[in-house]
Amino acid sequence: MMGADVATLHLPSYADRYTGTTLLLRLKFIAKVCPKLKVPALRLAIDHVKNTYNVKLYDELYRSLCGKEGKSSSLERDEEVVLPYDSYWVEDNMLEATLLLQELDAELNFKKSNSSSGHVRRILEEIGDYYEKSGNLRQAVKFYARTRAYCTSSDNVITMFRNLIRVSIYMTNWWHVLSYIDEAKQYALGFEYLSQEVPARLSCAAGLANMSLKNYKSAAQHFLATPFGHYDYDKIVTHEDVCFYAGLCAMATFEREKLQVELLSSAAFKPFFQLSPKMWSAVASFYEGHLEVTVGLLGEIEHIVRLDVYLSPHVDALYKIIKGRLPKGPKTTVRS
């Protein structure tokens, strides 16, 4: 599976699609599941982790690169693999992070006594951002949640929910993700300009949570409701990712007519398919009931989907369901 095809994945270009914690999680996962990309993925992750305060993750990535992360490491200690440990960055980073937190704490105490709610909320958000950048996601959730008491507009409240959803995705707390989405949608109902915008913008996150909970049909429906031009967390799940997630979840669960109307003939989803024509071809051949062509196309995209930190755990199950729905004889209709 992780054979020659993975060599076609250009990691720097792949990395440009993501930012922050998501990028690090994805590179770390690629390094874990793909021996051929382990070294370049770890090197790239080490470069990017230096844009954060997450010294713990830097140490973890460095140990993994040097082949010290476990008993079965296949890495050899040679000049192409081992980078010098950047003790200067570690010390400087830890000092900077400590001073920043002290400054933020002092400013928070001052603002609580001398400023408006809006100023307090912004400092709480900055502290949440600090903890997120430090890898302390539980503390990030705590401070983002505390902003609720200081929100002075509907946009402030929605921003709070977006922050909580984002960090909950990083923590893979999928029930929390869905709970925050539901709360945000309920809140948005009270505002005409938010009542339709918020559910659409959060559809991708809802799809991701449902897929991760193995609710594949619900996941497909949410991914298909994701607006191409404007949705939240497009640096966590890119447009290309949405295409793969929606296509595979729909092939595994949708009835034939629904597949045609809501996926293949969907003008709204067409821009997603244009970024991954092989996924469209796989869905189309599946709809037509072409066993060999569909299986072949699924094989061609397998190296991509197995490198995806969110989709990979579901590839075996989805592929099994999809292949099981294909006709084994001369029939040309997909089983419902």
Protein Blocks (a to p, Z undefined) as FASTA:
>chain_A
ZZmklmmpcfklmmmmpgcjllmmmmmmmmmmmmklmmmmmmmmmmmmmmpcblklmmmm
mmmmnopabmklcbdcdfklmccddfklmmmmmmmmmmmmmmmmmmmmmmmmmmcfklmm
mmmmmmmmmmmmnopamlmmmmmmmmmmmccbfklmmmmmmmmmmmmmmnopaklmmmmm
mmmmmmmmmpmklmmmmmmmmmmmmmmmmmmnopaklmmmmmmmpcfklcghklmmcfkl
mmmmmmmmmmmmpcfklmmmmmmmmmklmmmmmmmmmlmmmmmmmmnopaklmmmmmmmm
mmmmmmpmklmmmmmmmmmmmmmmpcfblbfcdcZZ
